[in-house]
Amino acid sequence: MTDKHPTLKEFQPGRGYTKEDWDSVDSPELTDEELARMRPAREVLPPEFFRSLDEMRKGQARKSRAK
C-alpha cells in the first residue's frame, strides 16, 4: 500500500513553508508514559462527532475496488 501523504525526512522547497519553518518544528517521539495515557476516541470525543461522520459517509457513493 502506498502512502497518499508520506512523511518527509528532509526539507523540500515549494510546499508552502520555509526552511526556517521546517527547522523550527520539533516533534519528538511519544514517551511510554504518554502512550499509556492515550484513550480511544470514543471515550474522549462527543457522540455528535461520530454521528456527523456517519452522516457524511452515507452521502458518498461507494467506490469500486481497483485491481
mmCIF file of the N, C-alpha and C atoms, coordinates in Angstrom:
data_MODEL
# 
_entry.id   MODEL 
# 
loop_
_atom_site.group_PDB 
_atom_site.id 
_atom_site.type_symbol 
_atom_site.label_atom_id 
_atom_site.label_alt_id 
_atom_site.label_comp_id 
_atom_site.label_asym_id 
_atom_site.label_entity_id 
_atom_site.label_seq_id 
_atom_site.pdbx_PDB_ins_code 
_atom_site.Cartn_x 
_atom_site.Cartn_y 
_atom_site.Cartn_z 
_atom_site.occupancy 
_atom_site.B_iso_or_equiv 
_atom_site.pdbx_formal_charge 
_atom_site.auth_seq_id 
_atom_site.auth_comp_id 
_atom_site.auth_asym_id 
_atom_site.auth_atom_id 
_atom_site.pdbx_PDB_model_num 
ATOM 1   N N  . MET A 1 1  ? 0.847   -1.170 0.000   1.00 0.00 ? 1  MET A N  1 
ATOM 2   C CA . MET A 1 1  ? 0.000   0.000  0.000   1.00 0.00 ? 1  MET A CA 1 
ATOM 3   C C  . MET A 1 1  ? 0.897   1.238  0.000   1.00 0.00 ? 1  MET A C  1 
ATOM 4   N N  . THR A 1 2  ? 0.591   2.205  -0.850  1.00 0.00 ? 2  THR A N  1 
ATOM 5   C CA . THR A 1 2  ? 1.383   3.425  -0.884  1.00 0.00 ? 2  THR A CA 1 
ATOM 6   C C  . THR A 1 2  ? 0.747   4.469  0.010   1.00 0.00 ? 2  THR A C  1 
ATOM 7   N N  . ASP A 1 3  ? 1.589   5.320  0.558   1.00 0.00 ? 3  ASP A N  1 
ATOM 8   C CA . ASP A 1 3  ? 1.127   6.369  1.451   1.00 0.00 ? 3  ASP A CA 1 
ATOM 9   C C  . ASP A 1 3  ? 0.714   7.577  0.622   1.00 0.00 ? 3  ASP A C  1 
ATOM 10  N N  . LYS A 1 4  ? -0.512  8.044  0.785   1.00 0.00 ? 4  LYS A N  1 
ATOM 11  C CA . LYS A 1 4  ? -1.003  9.169  -0.001  1.00 0.00 ? 4  LYS A CA 1 
ATOM 12  C C  . LYS A 1 4  ? -0.241  10.451 0.337   1.00 0.00 ? 4  LYS A C  1 
ATOM 13  N N  . HIS A 1 5  ? 0.110   10.622 1.608   1.00 0.00 ? 5  HIS A N  1 
ATOM 14  C CA . HIS A 1 5  ? 0.851   11.789 2.074   1.00 0.00 ? 5  HIS A CA 1 
ATOM 15  C C  . HIS A 1 5  ? 2.036   11.314 2.902   1.00 0.00 ? 5  HIS A C  1 
ATOM 16  N N  . PRO A 1 6  ? 3.110   10.889 2.250   1.00 0.00 ? 6  PRO A N  1 
ATOM 17  C CA . PRO A 1 6  ? 4.251   10.359 3.007   1.00 0.00 ? 6  PRO A CA 1 
ATOM 18  C C  . PRO A 1 6  ? 4.922   11.433 3.858   1.00 0.00 ? 6  PRO A C  1 
ATOM 19  N N  . THR A 1 7  ? 5.491   11.024 4.976   1.00 0.00 ? 7  THR A N  1 
ATOM 20  C CA . THR A 1 7  ? 6.215   11.929 5.854   1.00 0.00 ? 7  THR A CA 1 
ATOM 21  C C  . THR A 1 7  ? 7.565   12.237 5.235   1.00 0.00 ? 7  THR A C  1 
ATOM 22  N N  . LEU A 1 8  ? 7.839   13.517 5.099   1.00 0.00 ? 8  LEU A N  1 
ATOM 23  C CA . LEU A 1 8  ? 9.109   13.929 4.515   1.00 0.00 ? 8  LEU A CA 1 
ATOM 24  C C  . LEU A 1 8  ? 10.205  13.874 5.565   1.00 0.00 ? 8  LEU A C  1 
ATOM 25  N N  . LYS A 1 9  ? 11.364  13.410 5.181   1.00 0.00 ? 9  LYS A N  1 
ATOM 26  C CA . LYS A 1 9  ? 12.507  13.337 6.089   1.00 0.00 ? 9  LYS A CA 1 
ATOM 27  C C  . LYS A 1 9  ? 13.409  14.556 5.953   1.00 0.00 ? 9  LYS A C  1 
ATOM 28  N N  . GLU A 1 10 ? 13.353  15.220 4.791   1.00 0.00 ? 10 GLU A N  1 
ATOM 29  C CA . GLU A 1 10 ? 14.180  16.391 4.530   1.00 0.00 ? 10 GLU A CA 1 
ATOM 30  C C  . GLU A 1 10 ? 13.316  17.492 3.936   1.00 0.00 ? 10 GLU A C  1 
ATOM 31  N N  . PHE A 1 11 ? 13.746  18.748 4.110   1.00 0.00 ? 11 PHE A N  1 
ATOM 32  C CA . PHE A 1 11 ? 13.032  19.901 3.582   1.00 0.00 ? 11 PHE A CA 1 
ATOM 33  C C  . PHE A 1 11 ? 12.989  19.858 2.057   1.00 0.00 ? 11 PHE A C  1 
ATOM 34  N N  . GLN A 1 12 ? 11.815  20.192 1.510   1.00 0.00 ? 12 GLN A N  1 
ATOM 35  C CA . GLN A 1 12 ? 11.654  20.332 0.065   1.00 0.00 ? 12 GLN A CA 1 
ATOM 36  C C  . GLN A 1 12 ? 10.994  21.685 -0.193  1.00 0.00 ? 12 GLN A C  1 
ATOM 37  N N  . PRO A 1 13 ? 11.650  22.579 -0.919  1.00 0.00 ? 13 PRO A N  1 
ATOM 38  C CA . PRO A 1 13 ? 11.075  23.906 -1.170  1.00 0.00 ? 13 PRO A CA 1 
ATOM 39  C C  . PRO A 1 13 ? 9.819   23.826 -2.036  1.00 0.00 ? 13 PRO A C  1 
ATOM 40  N N  . GLY A 1 14 ? 8.999   24.886 -1.941  1.00 0.00 ? 14 GLY A N  1 
ATOM 41  C CA . GLY A 1 14 ? 7.803   24.979 -2.774  1.00 0.00 ? 14 GLY A CA 1 
ATOM 42  C C  . GLY A 1 14 ? 6.611   24.216 -2.244  1.00 0.00 ? 14 GLY A C  1 
ATOM 43  N N  . ARG A 1 15 ? 6.594   23.896 -0.955  1.00 0.00 ? 15 ARG A N  1 
ATOM 44  C CA . ARG A 1 15 ? 5.476   23.133 -0.391  1.00 0.00 ? 15 ARG A CA 1 
ATOM 45  C C  . ARG A 1 15 ? 4.645   23.964 0.586   1.00 0.00 ? 15 ARG A C  1 
ATOM 46  N N  . GLY A 1 16 ? 4.838   25.314 0.578   1.00 0.00 ? 16 GLY A N  1 
ATOM 47  C CA . GLY A 1 16 ? 4.005   26.181 1.403   1.00 0.00 ? 16 GLY A CA 1 
ATOM 48  C C  . GLY A 1 16 ? 4.629   26.607 2.715   1.00 0.00 ? 16 GLY A C  1 
ATOM 49  N N  . TYR A 1 17 ? 5.867   26.243 2.963   1.00 0.00 ? 17 TYR A N  1 
ATOM 50  C CA . TYR A 1 17 ? 6.559   26.670 4.177   1.00 0.00 ? 17 TYR A CA 1 
ATOM 51  C C  . TYR A 1 17 ? 8.040   26.846 3.864   1.00 0.00 ? 17 TYR A C  1 
ATOM 52  N N  . THR A 1 18 ? 8.701   27.615 4.735   1.00 0.00 ? 18 THR A N  1 
ATOM 53  C CA . THR A 1 18 ? 10.110  27.932 4.502   1.00 0.00 ? 18 THR A CA 1 
ATOM 54  C C  . THR A 1 18 ? 11.018  26.933 5.203   1.00 0.00 ? 18 THR A C  1 
ATOM 55  N N  . LYS A 1 19 ? 12.287  26.997 4.879   1.00 0.00 ? 19 LYS A N  1 
ATOM 56  C CA . LYS A 1 19 ? 13.296  26.159 5.550   1.00 0.00 ? 19 LYS A CA 1 
ATOM 57  C C  . LYS A 1 19 ? 13.331  26.491 7.038   1.00 0.00 ? 19 LYS A C  1 
ATOM 58  N N  . GLU A 1 20 ? 13.156  27.776 7.378   1.00 0.00 ? 20 GLU A N  1 
ATOM 59  C CA . GLU A 1 20 ? 13.134  28.190 8.783   1.00 0.00 ? 20 GLU A CA 1 
ATOM 60  C C  . GLU A 1 20 ? 11.948  27.553 9.514   1.00 0.00 ? 20 GLU A C  1 
ATOM 61  N N  . ASP A 1 21 ? 10.778  27.498 8.858   1.00 0.00 ? 21 ASP A N  1 
ATOM 62  C CA . ASP A 1 21 ? 9.614   26.822 9.448   1.00 0.00 ? 21 ASP A CA 1 
ATOM 63  C C  . ASP A 1 21 ? 9.931   25.350 9.691   1.00 0.00 ? 21 ASP A C  1 
ATOM 64  N N  . TRP A 1 22 ? 10.514  24.709 8.695   1.00 0.00 ? 22 TRP A N  1 
ATOM 65  C CA . TRP A 1 22 ? 10.864  23.288 8.784   1.00 0.00 ? 22 TRP A CA 1 
ATOM 66  C C  . TRP A 1 22 ? 11.795  23.036 9.963   1.00 0.00 ? 22 TRP A C  1 
ATOM 67  N N  . ASP A 1 23 ? 12.812  23.882 10.089  1.00 0.00 ? 23 ASP A N  1 
ATOM 68  C CA . ASP A 1 23 ? 13.808  23.698 11.145  1.00 0.00 ? 23 ASP A CA 1 
ATOM 69  C C  . ASP A 1 23 ? 13.254  23.997 12.534  1.00 0.00 ? 23 ASP A C  1 
ATOM 70  N N  . SER A 1 24 ? 12.223  24.855 12.635  1.00 0.00 ? 24 SER A N  1 
ATOM 71  C CA . SER A 1 24 ? 11.704  25.246 13.946  1.00 0.00 ? 24 SER A CA 1 
ATOM 72  C C  . SER A 1 24 ? 10.760  24.205 14.546  1.00 0.00 ? 24 SER A C  1 
ATOM 73  N N  . VAL A 1 25 ? 10.270  23.286 13.747  1.00 0.00 ? 25 VAL A N  1 
ATOM 74  C CA . VAL A 1 25 ? 9.326   22.274 14.241  1.00 0.00 ? 25 VAL A CA 1 
ATOM 75  C C  . VAL A 1 25 ? 10.078  21.172 14.967  1.00 0.00 ? 25 VAL A C  1 
ATOM 76  N N  . ASP A 1 26 ? 9.618   20.885 16.186  1.00 0.00 ? 26 ASP A N  1 
ATOM 77  C CA . ASP A 1 26 ? 10.207  19.804 16.962  1.00 0.00 ? 26 ASP A CA 1 
ATOM 78  C C  . ASP A 1 26 ? 9.077   18.866 17.357  1.00 0.00 ? 26 ASP A C  1 
ATOM 79  N N  . SER A 1 27 ? 9.085   17.684 16.829  1.00 0.00 ? 27 SER A N  1 
ATOM 80  C CA . SER A 1 27 ? 8.044   16.710 17.123  1.00 0.00 ? 27 SER A CA 1 
ATOM 81  C C  . SER A 1 27 ? 8.691   15.419 17.611  1.00 0.00 ? 27 SER A C  1 
ATOM 82  N N  . PRO A 1 28 ? 9.039   15.381 18.903  1.00 0.00 ? 28 PRO A N  1 
ATOM 83  C CA . PRO A 1 28 ? 9.717   14.192 19.424  1.00 0.00 ? 28 PRO A CA 1 
ATOM 84  C C  . PRO A 1 28 ? 8.787   12.977 19.482  1.00 0.00 ? 28 PRO A C  1 
ATOM 85  N N  . GLU A 1 29 ? 9.381   11.808 19.549  1.00 0.00 ? 29 GLU A N  1 
ATOM 86  C CA . GLU A 1 29 ? 8.618   10.567 19.690  1.00 0.00 ? 29 GLU A CA 1 
ATOM 87  C C  . GLU A 1 29 ? 7.844   10.602 21.008  1.00 0.00 ? 29 GLU A C  1 
ATOM 88  N N  . LEU A 1 30 ? 6.682   9.951  21.036  1.00 0.00 ? 30 LEU A N  1 
ATOM 89  C CA . LEU A 1 30 ? 5.909   9.868  22.273  1.00 0.00 ? 30 LEU A CA 1 
ATOM 90  C C  . LEU A 1 30 ? 6.627   8.966  23.269  1.00 0.00 ? 30 LEU A C  1 
ATOM 91  N N  . THR A 1 31 ? 6.542   9.357  24.542  1.00 0.00 ? 31 THR A N  1 
ATOM 92  C CA . THR A 1 31 ? 7.162   8.543  25.586  1.00 0.00 ? 31 THR A CA 1 
ATOM 93  C C  . THR A 1 31 ? 6.221   7.398  25.954  1.00 0.00 ? 31 THR A C  1 
ATOM 94  N N  . ASP A 1 32 ? 6.725   6.418  26.675  1.00 0.00 ? 32 ASP A N  1 
ATOM 95  C CA . ASP A 1 32 ? 5.886   5.304  27.140  1.00 0.00 ? 32 ASP A CA 1 
ATOM 96  C C  . ASP A 1 32 ? 4.766   5.823  28.031  1.00 0.00 ? 32 ASP A C  1 
ATOM 97  N N  . GLU A 1 33 ? 5.058   6.845  28.837  1.00 0.00 ? 33 GLU A N  1 
ATOM 98  C CA . GLU A 1 33 ? 4.044   7.422  29.721  1.00 0.00 ? 33 GLU A CA 1 
ATOM 99  C C  . GLU A 1 33 ? 2.925   8.078  28.901  1.00 0.00 ? 33 GLU A C  1 
ATOM 100 N N  . GLU A 1 34 ? 3.286   8.822  27.861  1.00 0.00 ? 34 GLU A N  1 
ATOM 101 C CA . GLU A 1 34 ? 2.285   9.457  27.008  1.00 0.00 ? 34 GLU A CA 1 
ATOM 102 C C  . GLU A 1 34 ? 1.443   8.413  26.283  1.00 0.00 ? 34 GLU A C  1 
ATOM 103 N N  . LEU A 1 35 ? 2.069   7.370  25.803  1.00 0.00 ? 35 LEU A N  1 
ATOM 104 C CA . LEU A 1 35 ? 1.333   6.299  25.130  1.00 0.00 ? 35 LEU A CA 1 
ATOM 105 C C  . LEU A 1 35 ? 0.369   5.608  26.087  1.00 0.00 ? 35 LEU A C  1 
ATOM 106 N N  . ALA A 1 36 ? 0.780   5.418  27.337  1.00 0.00 ? 36 ALA A N  1 
ATOM 107 C CA . ALA A 1 36 ? -0.068  4.755  28.329  1.00 0.00 ? 36 ALA A CA 1 
ATOM 108 C C  . ALA A 1 36 ? -1.289  5.606  28.678  1.00 0.00 ? 36 ALA A C  1 
ATOM 109 N N  . ARG A 1 37 ? -1.168  6.930  28.577  1.00 0.00 ? 37 ARG A N  1 
ATOM 110 C CA . ARG A 1 37 ? -2.278  7.833  28.918  1.00 0.00 ? 37 ARG A CA 1 
ATOM 111 C C  . ARG A 1 37 ? -3.291  7.972  27.789  1.00 0.00 ? 37 ARG A C  1 
ATOM 112 N N  . MET A 1 38 ? -2.961  7.504  26.602  1.00 0.00 ? 38 MET A N  1 
ATOM 113 C CA . MET A 1 38 ? -3.878  7.649  25.465  1.00 0.00 ? 38 MET A CA 1 
ATOM 114 C C  . MET A 1 38 ? -5.135  6.816  25.669  1.00 0.00 ? 38 MET A C  1 
ATOM 115 N N  . ARG A 1 39 ? -6.257  7.381  25.181  1.00 0.00 ? 39 ARG A N  1 
ATOM 116 C CA . ARG A 1 39 ? -7.534  6.682  25.292  1.00 0.00 ? 39 ARG A CA 1 
ATOM 117 C C  . ARG A 1 39 ? -8.198  6.623  23.921  1.00 0.00 ? 39 ARG A C  1 
ATOM 118 N N  . PRO A 1 40 ? -9.093  5.675  23.720  1.00 0.00 ? 40 PRO A N  1 
ATOM 119 C CA . PRO A 1 40 ? -9.794  5.586  22.436  1.00 0.00 ? 40 PRO A CA 1 
ATOM 120 C C  . PRO A 1 40 ? -10.622 6.847  22.167  1.00 0.00 ? 40 PRO A C  1 
ATOM 121 N N  . ALA A 1 41 ? -10.772 7.195  20.903  1.00 0.00 ? 41 ALA A N  1 
ATOM 122 C CA . ALA A 1 41 ? -11.506 8.401  20.516  1.00 0.00 ? 41 ALA A CA 1 
ATOM 123 C C  . ALA A 1 41 ? -12.932 8.385  21.055  1.00 0.00 ? 41 ALA A C  1 
ATOM 124 N N  . ARG A 1 42 ? -13.568 7.230  21.091  1.00 0.00 ? 42 ARG A N  1 
ATOM 125 C CA . ARG A 1 42 ? -14.961 7.166  21.568  1.00 0.00 ? 42 ARG A CA 1 
ATOM 126 C C  . ARG A 1 42 ? -15.093 7.528  23.048  1.00 0.00 ? 42 ARG A C  1 
ATOM 127 N N  . GLU A 1 43 ? -14.009 7.421  23.811  1.00 0.00 ? 43 GLU A N  1 
ATOM 128 C CA . GLU A 1 43 ? -14.040 7.821  25.220  1.00 0.00 ? 43 GLU A CA 1 
ATOM 129 C C  . GLU A 1 43 ? -13.814 9.319  25.385  1.00 0.00 ? 43 GLU A C  1 
ATOM 130 N N  . VAL A 1 44 ? -13.257 9.962  24.381  1.00 0.00 ? 44 VAL A N  1 
ATOM 131 C CA . VAL A 1 44 ? -12.839 11.353 24.516  1.00 0.00 ? 44 VAL A CA 1 
ATOM 132 C C  . VAL A 1 44 ? -13.739 12.314 23.745  1.00 0.00 ? 44 VAL A C  1 
ATOM 133 N N  . LEU A 1 45 ? -14.119 11.947 22.531  1.00 0.00 ? 45 LEU A N  1 
ATOM 134 C CA . LEU A 1 45 ? -14.895 12.839 21.675  1.00 0.00 ? 45 LEU A CA 1 
ATOM 135 C C  . LEU A 1 45 ? -16.390 12.670 21.918  1.00 0.00 ? 45 LEU A C  1 
ATOM 136 N N  . PRO A 1 46 ? -17.168 13.741 21.688  1.00 0.00 ? 46 PRO A N  1 
ATOM 137 C CA . PRO A 1 46 ? -18.616 13.658 21.911  1.00 0.00 ? 46 PRO A CA 1 
ATOM 138 C C  . PRO A 1 46 ? -19.295 12.773 20.865  1.00 0.00 ? 46 PRO A C  1 
ATOM 139 N N  . PRO A 1 47 ? -20.429 12.167 21.225  1.00 0.00 ? 47 PRO A N  1 
ATOM 140 C CA . PRO A 1 47 ? -21.151 11.292 20.290  1.00 0.00 ? 47 PRO A CA 1 
ATOM 141 C C  . PRO A 1 47 ? -21.553 12.003 18.997  1.00 0.00 ? 47 PRO A C  1 
ATOM 142 N N  . GLU A 1 48 ? -21.803 13.329 19.067  1.00 0.00 ? 48 GLU A N  1 
ATOM 143 C CA . GLU A 1 48 ? -22.190 14.082 17.872  1.00 0.00 ? 48 GLU A CA 1 
ATOM 144 C C  . GLU A 1 48 ? -21.112 14.002 16.788  1.00 0.00 ? 48 GLU A C  1 
ATOM 145 N N  . PHE A 1 49 ? -19.869 13.937 17.200  1.00 0.00 ? 49 PHE A N  1 
ATOM 146 C CA . PHE A 1 49 ? -18.759 13.835 16.253  1.00 0.00 ? 49 PHE A CA 1 
ATOM 147 C C  . PHE A 1 49 ? -18.915 12.585 15.388  1.00 0.00 ? 49 PHE A C  1 
ATOM 148 N N  . PHE A 1 50 ? -19.200 11.463 16.021  1.00 0.00 ? 50 PHE A N  1 
ATOM 149 C CA . PHE A 1 50 ? -19.312 10.204 15.288  1.00 0.00 ? 50 PHE A CA 1 
ATOM 150 C C  . PHE A 1 50 ? -20.595 10.143 14.468  1.00 0.00 ? 50 PHE A C  1 
ATOM 151 N N  . ARG A 1 51 ? -21.668 10.762 14.965  1.00 0.00 ? 51 ARG A N  1 
ATOM 152 C CA . ARG A 1 51 ? -22.905 10.816 14.183  1.00 0.00 ? 51 ARG A CA 1 
ATOM 153 C C  . ARG A 1 51 ? -22.688 11.615 12.899  1.00 0.00 ? 51 ARG A C  1 
ATOM 154 N N  . SER A 1 52 ? -21.959 12.730 13.003  1.00 0.00 ? 52 SER A N  1 
ATOM 155 C CA . SER A 1 52 ? -21.722 13.538 11.802  1.00 0.00 ? 52 SER A CA 1 
ATOM 156 C C  . SER A 1 52 ? -20.846 12.786 10.804  1.00 0.00 ? 52 SER A C  1 
ATOM 157 N N  . LEU A 1 53 ? -19.893 11.995 11.291  1.00 0.00 ? 53 LEU A N  1 
ATOM 158 C CA . LEU A 1 53 ? -19.076 11.179 10.386  1.00 0.00 ? 53 LEU A CA 1 
ATOM 159 C C  . LEU A 1 53 ? -19.942 10.164 9.652   1.00 0.00 ? 53 LEU A C  1 
ATOM 160 N N  . ASP A 1 54 ? -20.854 9.525  10.391  1.00 0.00 ? 54 ASP A N  1 
ATOM 161 C CA . ASP A 1 54 ? -21.745 8.541  9.770   1.00 0.00 ? 54 ASP A CA 1 
ATOM 162 C C  . ASP A 1 54 ? -22.625 9.194  8.709   1.00 0.00 ? 54 ASP A C  1 
ATOM 163 N N  . GLU A 1 55 ? -23.131 10.401 8.997   1.00 0.00 ? 55 GLU A N  1 
ATOM 164 C CA . GLU A 1 55 ? -23.990 11.090 8.036   1.00 0.00 ? 55 GLU A CA 1 
ATOM 165 C C  . GLU A 1 55 ? -23.208 11.478 6.789   1.00 0.00 ? 55 GLU A C  1 
ATOM 166 N N  . MET A 1 56 ? -21.980 11.921 6.956   1.00 0.00 ? 56 MET A N  1 
ATOM 167 C CA . MET A 1 56 ? -21.156 12.273 5.801   1.00 0.00 ? 56 MET A CA 1 
ATOM 168 C C  . MET A 1 56 ? -20.897 11.039 4.947   1.00 0.00 ? 56 MET A C  1 
ATOM 169 N N  . ARG A 1 57 ? -20.643 9.918  5.594   1.00 0.00 ? 57 ARG A N  1 
ATOM 170 C CA . ARG A 1 57 ? -20.342 8.679  4.882   1.00 0.00 ? 57 ARG A CA 1 
ATOM 171 C C  . ARG A 1 57 ? -21.550 8.183  4.091   1.00 0.00 ? 57 ARG A C  1 
ATOM 172 N N  . LYS A 1 58 ? -22.757 8.392  4.619   1.00 0.00 ? 58 LYS A N  1 
ATOM 173 C CA . LYS A 1 58 ? -23.966 7.920  3.939   1.00 0.00 ? 58 LYS A CA 1 
ATOM 174 C C  . LYS A 1 58 ? -24.153 8.590  2.591   1.00 0.00 ? 58 LYS A C  1 
ATOM 175 N N  . GLY A 1 59 ? -23.716 9.836  2.452   1.00 0.00 ? 59 GLY A N  1 
ATOM 176 C CA . GLY A 1 59 ? -23.917 10.576 1.223   1.00 0.00 ? 59 GLY A CA 1 
ATOM 177 C C  . GLY A 1 59 ? -22.896 10.273 0.146   1.00 0.00 ? 59 GLY A C  1 
ATOM 178 N N  . GLN A 1 60 ? -21.868 9.539  0.456   1.00 0.00 ? 60 GLN A N  1 
ATOM 179 C CA . GLN A 1 60 ? -20.821 9.255  -0.520  1.00 0.00 ? 60 GLN A CA 1 
ATOM 180 C C  . GLN A 1 60 ? -21.142 7.983  -1.299  1.00 0.00 ? 60 GLN A C  1 
ATOM 181 N N  . ALA A 1 61 ? -20.886 8.046  -2.598  1.00 0.00 ? 61 ALA A N  1 
ATOM 182 C CA . ALA A 1 61 ? -21.098 6.869  -3.434  1.00 0.00 ? 61 ALA A CA 1 
ATOM 183 C C  . ALA A 1 61 ? -20.033 5.828  -3.124  1.00 0.00 ? 61 ALA A C  1 
ATOM 184 N N  . ARG A 1 62 ? -20.413 4.581  -3.224  1.00 0.00 ? 62 ARG A N  1 
ATOM 185 C CA . ARG A 1 62 ? -19.465 3.502  -2.956  1.00 0.00 ? 62 ARG A CA 1 
ATOM 186 C C  . ARG A 1 62 ? -18.441 3.428  -4.082  1.00 0.00 ? 62 ARG A C  1 
ATOM 187 N N  . LYS A 1 63 ? -17.184 3.333  -3.712  1.00 0.00 ? 63 LYS A N  1 
ATOM 188 C CA . LYS A 1 63 ? -16.112 3.283  -4.700  1.00 0.00 ? 63 LYS A CA 1 
ATOM 189 C C  . LYS A 1 63 ? -15.840 1.838  -5.078  1.00 0.00 ? 63 LYS A C  1 
ATOM 190 N N  . SER A 1 64 ? -15.595 1.619  -6.378  1.00 0.00 ? 64 SER A N  1 
ATOM 191 C CA . SER A 1 64 ? -15.280 0.261  -6.814  1.00 0.00 ? 64 SER A CA 1 
ATOM 192 C C  . SER A 1 64 ? -13.820 -0.036 -6.514  1.00 0.00 ? 64 SER A C  1 
ATOM 193 N N  . ARG A 1 65 ? -13.524 -1.290 -6.282  1.00 0.00 ? 65 ARG A N  1 
ATOM 194 C CA . ARG A 1 65 ? -12.148 -1.707 -5.992  1.00 0.00 ? 65 ARG A CA 1 
ATOM 195 C C  . ARG A 1 65 ? -11.355 -1.763 -7.290  1.00 0.00 ? 65 ARG A C  1 
ATOM 196 N N  . ALA A 1 66 ? -10.222 -1.106 -7.282  1.00 0.00 ? 66 ALA A N  1 
ATOM 197 C CA . ALA A 1 66 ? -9.348  -1.136 -8.463  1.00 0.00 ? 66 ALA A CA 1 
ATOM 198 C C  . ALA A 1 66 ? -8.368  -2.289 -8.319  1.00 0.00 ? 66 ALA A C  1 
ATOM 199 N N  . LYS A 1 67 ? -8.200  -3.034 -9.380  1.00 0.00 ? 67 LYS A N  1 
ATOM 200 C CA . LYS A 1 67 ? -7.239  -4.144 -9.332  1.00 0.00 ? 67 LYS A CA 1 
ATOM 201 C C  . LYS A 1 67 ? -6.276  -4.032 -10.454 1.00 0.00 ? 67 LYS A C  1 
# 
